[in-house]
Amino acid sequence: MGAAAQTEQPMAVPQRPAGVQITNNPEDQDQRIPLRDREGDEAQAPRRNQNAPSVRESIPLPPEPDTEFQEFVTSTLGRRLPIFGQNLFRNVPSTFAPLDRVPVTPDYLIGPGDELVVHSWGQIDINYRAVVDRTGTIYLPRVGAISVAGLRYDQLNDAIKSAIGRVYKNFELSVTLGQLRSIQVFVVGQVRRPGVYTVSSLSTLVNALFASGGPSSHGSMRNIQLKRQGKEVTSFDLYDLIVRGDKSKDAQLLPGDVIYVAPVGRLAALSGSVNVPAIFELKDHDTLGDAISYAGGLTTTAAGQRAMVERIDDHHARRTEEFSLAADGLGKELHDGDIVRFLHISPRFENTVTLRGNVSVPGRYPWHDGMRVRDLIPRRDVLVTYEYWKRQNRLALDPESESFQLKEDRQRRGRTQSYSDQRPSPSSNDRPDQQDRQDQSPSSNNDQDREQRTGERDQSRERPTDRIEAQRATEEEIKNEVKRSAAEINWEYALVQRLNPDDLTTRLLPFNLGKAIAGDDAQNLPLQPGDVITIFSQADMQVPIGQQSKFVRLEGEFKTAGVYQVEPGETLQHLLVRVGGFTPEAYLYGAEFTRESTREEQQRRLDQYIDDLSKAIERNAGAQRNLSPEEALAERQSLEGQRRLLDRMRALKANGRIVMELKPGTATLASFPDLVLEDGDRLLVPFRPATVNVLGSVYNSNAFIYKPGKTVGDYLRLSGGSTRDGDKGRSFVIRADGSTLSSQSFHGLFSGGLNTVPLMPGDTVVVPEKLDKGAVLRGFKDWTQIVGQFVLGAAAVKVLLQ
């Protein structure tokens, strides 16, 4: 339907169905645009304005400010409540089907402007479209004028057939409606857009109400009147439509009808645990139960015993009442201005105890009279956690699976290489719970850090076969790993937490879990509703060392290498005797003993030292000095070198190695220290290596075959000696047992110094690069102090010397 001419309005055009036209000037009622081009009497349908759109653009109305009662509710509740039903008119669709294309009801009254489509065959043939003129008459050629005004649609066919039958006989007739007339109605009162609306003759009260934007915030949703010739035809309640979907009181519109929206009636606000919290309009004698039905009922978590009603008493005071949600309370009438709050149900559990911590199924359990700890934990297997079985099942995973691959990546970062470099095949006994301790192996981590820095450069040069072999090796290492599947239970201590109902203080009742499950009445505590029982593992709090379960790894040249559980108070020497000692190929002097607690302390000290050195470098770099251009360039180059050295030092990781000071060539099982073992200790005894390594600033940095009696000087000569940048005076040796010998430690003892020291298999000779001992590096200690203090191995030195 086209748009009729209308006066300019300052407000935005409301969203409305297609085929609806608004005007605020009653004199414009004849200046309407026809629904579509049609044949017939042009006098009944003025020519369409070619510049006017067929459907006006729908623009949402601006939001209305809150009413005084809304602001009052907001200040009372601390939250804004909408007016119930207004959201129905917030976004009215602009795509309604034109009303001239919907079926016509049998009781539709024919009037001026309606188009009749008449078809006749037999003695007379008629195929004609006739428009009802203002006198209510149509004209049919060869028949004449026929009066149809006031006829219902179901009477139309018989009336026209009777008129034609006075002239012709033996014919059949079909009469339908074509283009329908438009009518003008008035929408007034408390609406968003009052005015005169041109609508289809099939429109109803609800259609026009939507076209006007609906009642305003001060208009009634429950008293919408349709008036015709001064009399009320119907009164429509929008709550019937919104709450119950009842549209039975909707009425079809006729020309000149008036839709009147009365001012809003009594209001009440419903907040809290109702499905639709809002401000509702009340009819006379509406009760609390009626209001709850408007709000969609109570929520699932509502406290269904009572509601709190805040009431305005005689427009001068406020008071609070409590309404029962039983039949008598629901039947109480609400007053204008009531604010009803529905409470939430309490989160408290009745007759319930809570079990949490290191248990298989933590949660809430029903309490009963005489209940004790053993009733809640009848068997020890109740304490086997879900994570334990999850890890157990993971042991059977295919190494190619994603979860297994993630674990494999973590282990690869922590895998030590000091022994595998000497073996023809990798060890198959590493386990995941050792990965953090092994994380500090110098060879593995420094190689990895170097790989991270040069990964992009070296990726193109990496051979596919290398990657495949590394993957196969890792899978072989992982498939037989031994680990603790879950943290073990603390059988000596568990806890009942109880709230004292008298003073609301919390009491802690510790008990011995093992004895309680065994049936000891003194430890099998009685339980009360609300108790929280917490089961601890040995990982939650440190238990006495004698109660701890400790695993130690023995790798390499043992008669029975493997993972062993340590007996309470057992020492390293005792364990070595218990497992049967070493193989004949064992190289005891090169034994590597690592401990997690030692690693953590070494790493802490190393990090602190690097931080202090970094601060010193940056402090000196920021100092302002008067330097010549040449001196400034040299200073910058020196600073860059110092920062590169600092970066390399940050890549160092402590490995937790403890030097056992075994004598070369004469060490036996009895030579090992009588050291009490800790959980996670690891002893690696390699077979006797065949080489001695020479690293650093030498012409041929390489591994050389070990020969008894050869000294440091002999191997330095085999490597070609120190280069021009090598600091031969600060050379040092990293012994196979982890100790360090430096040139400085031999001054004054004998003339040969370090060069005359005989080497053992697995020893490493290091010739460091000369360092600029300027002001910036005054905090840098001697190489041997760094290596010896943090027990760094040959792989770590390689990183420093890059």
Secondary structure, 3 states (H helix, E strand, C coil): CCCCCCCCCCCCCCCCCCCCEEECCHHHHHCCCCCCCCCCCHHHCCCCCCCCCCCCCCCCCCCCCCCHHHHHHHHHHCCCCCECCHHHHCCCCCCCCCHHHCCCCCCCECCCCCEEEEEEEECCCEEEEEECCCCCEEEECCCEEEECCCCEHHHHHHHHHHHHHCCCCCEEEEEEECCCCEEEEEEEECECCCEEEEEECCCEHHHHHHHCCCECCCEEEEEEEEEECCEEEEEECHHHHHHHCCCCCCCECCCCCEEEEEECCEEEEEEECECCCEEEEECCCCEHHHHHHHCCCECCCEEEEEEEEEEEECCCEEEEEEEECCHHHHCCECCCCEEEEEEECCCCCCCEEEEEECCCCCEEEECCCCCEHHHHCCCHHHHCCHHHHHHHHHCCCCCCCHHHHHHHHHHHHHCCCCCCCCCCCCCCCCCHHHHHHHCCCHHHHHHHHHHHHCHHHHHHHCCHHHHHHHHHHHHHHHCCCCCCCCCCEEEEEEEEEEECCCCCCEEEEEECHHHHHHCCCCCCCECCCCCEEEEEECCCCCCCHHHCCEEEEEEECECCCEEEEECCCCEHHHHHHHCCCECCCECHHHCEEECHHHHHHHHHHHHHHHHHHHHHHHHHHCCCCCCCHHHHHHHHHHHHHHHHHHHHHHCCCCCCEECCCCCCCCCCHHHCCCCECCCCCEEEECECCCEEEEEECECCCEEEECCCCCEHHHHHHHCCCECCCECHHHCEEECCCCCEEECHHHCCCCCCHHHHCECCCCCEEEECECCCCCHHHHHCCCHHHHHHHCCCCHHHHHHHCC
